[in-house]
Amino acid sequence: METGRDIYNIMKILEDYTALSNLSNNRKVYKILHNGMVCCYKTNAVQETKLLRSLNFSSSINVPKLIDYNLKEGWIIKEWCSGKTLDHYTDWNAVMVRKFYTFTKNLFYHLHPRNLVLQDFKPFNIAYGDNFMYFDLDWVVDVNTQFANSLGVRKYLYKSYESLYSLPLASTNDDYFSFATTVYNSVVGPPEWSNSKKDPMEAHEQYEKEYNILSVKLYNKLIQTELKSNEISFIIDCLNPFRQYRPQKFNWDNYSSSS
């Protein structure tokens, strides 16, 4: 296992992505050339390292391969994901939506039975080159984790009402909402959730009103893609910011909306 000093001596930094990471934890993120391979180097990545160690047994899941790491020093070297992040891809057709659904279902299949919530599933953390790849696993949490209350902060467009309010506790179903908002981003544009109300009841009412508007926009776009009715209904219901109205199983086969 290399030490941090050894790694700095043998790796070549190609690009510095530190400014795009969470600066509050002083993390360094570099695109590097390591042993002739293009990789990603990150510091303060103990949680992601442990998760990738547990996931890398399966080649069927689209997450970066673990190349090297040092748990004591906290750094990780992992596969660099080719292509661009999904915020660069718009005007998806039915083929792209179905490919993204299959990728998402496979990712959830590996994480949700372990009672793990992705929490940060959004276009900026998913790359598309030859295939989809979820590359940022820093914020994966256990089911029943209590998030900080983030109502009224006018951001977090890809998080459900519950994950902003912090009650009820984190659920794998929260990731369904993030899936639908990512589809929304690629067929309509950035989702227009305002998240401007701090009071829980006012925020609840606001999200309900906005869902009535956004769901129609999404439906009108999806209906043009030649997706099947069950596929469209599933995505629309996943977009619902309230957990009790979203599908309870991530499977759109023979899906029928109850809303």
N, C-alpha and C positions, 0 to 999 in steps of 0.2 A: 504494500500500500504506500503510495507516494505521500510525502508531507506537503504542506502548503508551499514551502520554499522550493521544494523540488519541482512542483507543478509549474510555478512561475518561471523556472529555468528552462523547462522543456516545451511549454505551450507558446503559441504565437497568437496574440490577440488580433482578430480580424475586424471586429466591430464592438463598440461598447454600448450595451443596452441598459445600463444602470439607471438612466433617467426615466425609463419606462417601468421600472419596478417600484415596489413600495419603499420609498426612501426612509420611512419611519424606522425600519429595521436595519438601515445601513447596509443593505445587500448589494453586492456587486454581481452584475450579469454580463458575461462576455460571450460573443461568438468567437470561437478559437479554432486553431489548427493544432490537433493533438495526435501525435504518432501518425501523421499523414491523413487524419480524418477530421472533417469539420464537425465540431461538437459545441455544446453549450456548457459554460462553466458558471456556477453560482455559489455564492457564499451564504451562510445562515440558512442552510437547506436541509437540516436534519430530518424534519418531518417528511419532506418530499423523498428524501433518500430512503427512509424506512418504508414508505409506501411503495416506491418503485421496486425495492428489494422483494416485497411480497407479491407484486404484480408481474414481475418480469419472467415468472415461470411460464406464462402463457404468451405465445407469439400471436394469438388471435386478437389481442386487445391493442388498440391503436394509441399507445402512449410511448414516449421515448424510451429507448433501451438504456439501461444503466451501464456506463462505461467504467467509471472509477469514482471513489468517494472516500471521505475520511470523516467518520461520525464525530470524532473528538474535536477536530478543527471545524467541522460543519460544512465543508465544501462538497460539491458534487460535480461530476462531469457526465453528461448524458448526451444521447443522440441529438443532433440538430434537426429540427423538423423543416423540411423543404416547403416551398410554396409561400403563400401569403396568408395572413389571418383573414377570417371570414368577413370582417368589415370591409374588405376590398372586393368581395363578390356579391353582386346584386342581380336581380332579374332571374332568379332560379326558375327552372322548369320542373316538371313533375319528376324527371329522372334524378335531378339534384336533390330535391326534397326527399325522395325515397332513399337515396344513398345516405343522406344525413340522418334520416330516421334509423336506418339499419346500424350505422356507426354508433348513434346515441344509445340504441337499445343494447348493443353489445357492451358498451362502456358501463351502462347502468347494471347490466347483468353481472359484471365482475365486481362492482363496488357496493351496490345496494344490499345484496344478501349478507354482506359483512357489516351492515348497519352504518355505512359511510355515506355522507352527503357531500357532493362536490362543492356546493355553496357558491362557486365562482364560475359556473358554466356560462360562457358568453362568447360572442364572436372574436374578441381580442385574445382569447386563450385557446383558440382552435385554429389550426393551420390546414390549408388545403393545397396539396401538390398533386402527387399521384393518388392520394387518398386523404381522408380526414385524419387529423391527429390532435388529441388533447394533450397539450404540452405543459400546462402550469398546474401542478398538484399541491401547491403550497398551502392552500386553504381548505383542503378536504378535512371534514370534522366528523365526529361520531354523532349518530342519531341522539337526540335529546340534549345536544349542546344548546345553551342559551346564548343567542347573539346579543350584541349591544343594540339598544333601541336606536334605530336610524330613521324614524319617521320625521318628515319635515325637512330633510337635508337637501332636497331637490336633486338627488342623483340616485344611483343604484337602479337603473332601468331594468335590469335583468333579474331582480330579486322579487320574490313574492311578498305580499302584504305581511304574511306571518313572519318571514325571516327579517323583515324590517322592524316589526313591532316587538319581536323577541319572544312573544307568547302566541300560540303554543310553541313548544320547543322544536328544534330542527327536525325535519322529516325528509326522507328520501323523495317524497312527493313534491317537495319544494323544487327539486331539479326538473320536474316536468314543466313547471312554469318557465324556467330558464331555457329549456328546449324550445318552447313555443315562441318566446320572445326573440330567440336567435333566428328562427324561421321568419318571424315578422321583420327583423332587421334586413333579411336577404330578399324579401319579396315586396315589402312596402317601404322600409326605411327604419331609422332608429325609432324604437317604441316611444310614444309620447306620454309615458307616465310622468306626472308632475311631481309627486311625492313632496308636496308643499305644506301639508297639514301635520302638525305635531300631535294634536289631540287624536287618540285612537279612533273614536267614533266618527269624528269629522273625516279622518283619513280613510276609514272604511267606506263611508258614503262617497267620497271622492273617487276612490278606486272603482267602485261599482259603476259610477257614472262614466268614467273613462273607459272601462271595459266595454260598455254598451256601444261606444264609438269605435274603439280600436278593433273590436272583434268583427264589426261590419267591414272595416277597411281590409282586414286580413282575409275575411271570407271572399270579398270581391276580387282580390288578387289570386287567391288559391283556386277559385272557380275557373279562372282563365288558364290554369296550368294543366287541366285534364286529369287532376287527381280524382280518385273515387270519392264518393260521398262519405263513406266511413272514415277515410283518411283525413278529409277536411274537417269533419266533426270532431275527430280526436284532437287535431291541432288546435282548433278553436277552444275546445274545453280545457286543454292544457294551458291556454293563455289566461284562463280565469285566475285572478290574483288570490282567490279564496280556495283553500285546500279542499273543503267539503264539496266543491262543485267541479273539481278536476277529476280525471280518470283515476281509479285506484290501482290500476295495473298498466304498465307501459307496454301496451299491445293494441295496435289499431285493427287487427284482423277481426272482421265481423263486428266492429265497434258500433254501438248505437248510443247516441247522446241521450242523457236523462235530463238535460237542462232545457 
